Amino acid sequence: MIHNMNLVPWAFNEVKSGRKDVEVRLNDEKRQKMNIGDIIIFTNTENGEELKAKIVNRYLFDSFEELFKAFDYKRIGVQETDTYEIMNNFYTKEDQEQYKALGIEIKLI
């Protein structure tokens, strides 16, 4: 199955360079359909450039706090000083409690 995801330029560039190999998302209905072996097409929101990656693993956590503790900050594409609370900019606390946190490990193809 093929999935499409948008990434802001800095996150897109981290994936493109290979430094970021875990995409962090809410485990909502859309992400629950993602399986190991599926393809993700990442689109740069600024210029429309695309990258293809294969899902090599999925990591489900009860919270973004747990996810941030499990991975080196470089792998998830955040700054060393960022905390899990940065995810509050993207998802409501209610959605986080309902859907939990998902780390999608990828490999560029």
Secondary structure, DSSP 8 states (H G I E B T S, - for coil): -EEEEEE-HHHHHHHHHTS--EEEEE--HHHHT--TT-EEEEEETTT--EEEEEEEEEEEESSHHHHHHHS-HHHHT--TT--GGGGGGTS-HHHHHHH-EEEEEEEE-
